[in-house]
């Protein structure tokens, strides 16, 4: 069955692995394998999480959503978290698995919706759809009498024995009996809590996985958590809040996100990780009190709110763009983000002017310019239309009733300047002569980012003719479609 699914869905395995590693902003397959192992410390929770990922990614593929996003795990990691959470809370049964399928579907749809709503502001949706999904089902399940609350987690030794016999039990007890400082114990338990595993062994494995994936990310996780730990001691807050509720992972995830994933690692990013710690603490305390009325856990709400708020306000800066500097093209590793940005600056050290050329070869005619009377008005006034004409000023040969009759049809489009492919819209059918597509009147389109706040857009491109992909760096003059 898996082989058949791989034939139909060629990136099936990658989409599964990346759904796990994306929880920590990574695309490392080694890290993903470690996280899968950790998720199966609670066997039923691991199965539930895996089912949720498979359902979400398969449905996303069959419905026709973006294949790159599916392969990258963007549409799977929120459903994974919902599946893990439900798998820990409830006992297995037919009713549970039926509900899990629909909750996974619901979480996927919320993810796609948020991609459109939040994405238009250039912001990530993080784990908001996980929060919505697990809150909705938690509230609804109070009326589902067929669901049984799980007593797993009470008898951890029994669960370890089921996984690996006495050997696993001895390993588990050895780690739990380590004489570690309270702060280190809470740190590891907070890491494990991200995957709903509340014991030391799980947290240690995840910490090792982070270290393998990125040394900067591991350092940031320590900076984020221990900044919070020291702040709690300084302010006189209850350290038990970190230990009992295991919500210390909000500080860890925020530190990795702000310190090296969405922002280029630097002394400024590390400083902001420390400065944002009190805000997260305030959010945790206030939202915990509010959500306790509904008997709901806040989970990762503080992390989502603080990260989105900070990334959004940075977009309104009028100077000091590199203090801190937002990652232009995501490399899924703090080290690679730092290298990529540093390398780009060394090669193209702040040029005063960027030379923009026309996106084609040869001689073309401007058939509609800026502020034109036909369609280039209002929001669309800053545009040019180009066509190829012959000696008789005709844009086509023969009768002009076919697309192929037009001289400009199927001609190469080239990059007007160096830059990063910011967005591609493809899949819109080429119009028949005389027809007008009122819904998608720009047709297939590419947007290229040349510098901060400098973009170019080329539209009316032939369907499925793109030679580049989103996120790719392209040189001036390269054929793009």
C-alpha positions, 0 to 999 in steps of 0.5 A: 500500500505504501509503495502504491501511495509513493507512486501516486504521491512521489514525495510521500515519505519526505512529506511525513518526515518534514511534518515532524521536523517542521515543528522545530523549523527544520527539514533535517531527516535525521532530526525527524527520525529522532522526533518520530521515535520520541512520539512513539514513547506513548505508542498510541499517541505516536500512531495517532500523530502519524495517522493525522499527518498521513491524512492531512498530506494525502488529502492536501495532495489529492485536493491539489494544494501546493506540492512544495508546501506538502513536501516541506511538511507545512500542511502536516505538522499542525495536524501531527500535533493535534494527533499527538495531543488527542492520542495522549488524552483519549483511549484508542477505539473506533470512535476515536479514530473516526474523530481523528480523521475529521479533526485532521481534515479540519486542522488542514483546512484551517492551515490553508485558510490561515496561509491565505489570511496571514500569508498576505501580510508576509507572516507564518501561520506557525501552530495556530491551526493546531491550537484551533484544532485541539481547542475545538475538539477538546470543547466538543468532546465533552459531549462525546460520551463514547470517548474515554479519557486515557489513564496512560502517563500514570503508569510510565514503566508499563508503557516503557516495557511495552516499547522495549521490555526491561531494557527500555525500563532500565534506560528510562529509570536511569535517566529519571534518576539522574541528579540534575539541577532543577532548571536542567530537568525542567528544560528537558521536560519542556522539550519533551512536552512539545511532543506531549512526552512529559519525561526526561528521556524524551527531552534529552533525545530531542535536545540531542536532535536539535544539537545534530540539526543546528548548534545555533538552534541548540544554543538559542533553546538554552538562552531562551529557556534559562532567560525565562528561568532567571526572570522567574527567580528575579520577579518572584514568579512561581517556578513550578509554573514551568515544571508543573505545566511544562509550558517552558517550551514557549520560551524555547520555540520563541528563541529558535524562531526569533533568534535564528530562523525568521531572523538572521542569527546575530547579537541583535537576535540573541538580545531580542530573545532575552528582551522578549522573555518577560513578554512571554511570561506575562502572556503565559500567566494572563492567558492561563488565568483566562483559559482556565475558565474554559478548562483549556490549556494555553499550549503554544499560544504565547509563542504564536502571539509573541513571534507573530507580533514581533515579526509584524512590527519589524515590517514597519521599520524605516531604518536599521533593517539589519538590527535585527535582519529578517531572513530573505530566503529561508534555508531551514537552518540558522547556520545556513541563514547566517551564511546565506545572508553574509555571502550575499552581502559580500558578493553584492555589497549594498549596490547604490543602484540596481540595473533593471532590464526589459524581461525579453530579448529583441525589439518589442513594442509598448502597446499600453503604458502607465496611466493608460486609458484601457486597463492600466488605472488606479492600483494597476497604473504602474505597468507596461504591456509589450508585444512584438509587431511586424513591418506592418505594425501587426501583432499577428500573422495569418488570421490571428484567430489562434494563440500561435499566430501572435509573434509574442506567444511562446517567446522566452521571458528573462529575469530583469535583474538579480533577485529571489523568486518571491512568488509564482502563480501558475496553472491558469489556462492560456486564453483563447483569442477573444476570451477574457479571464475576468477572475484571473486577468493577470494570468500566470505571474512571477514576482521577483524580489531584487532588494528590500522593498524593490520587486518586479512582476511579469504577468500573462505568462504561458501556462506551466512554462516556468523554468524557476521555482519559488525561493530560488535565486536567479541571475539577470538575463536567466530564462524564467519562463 
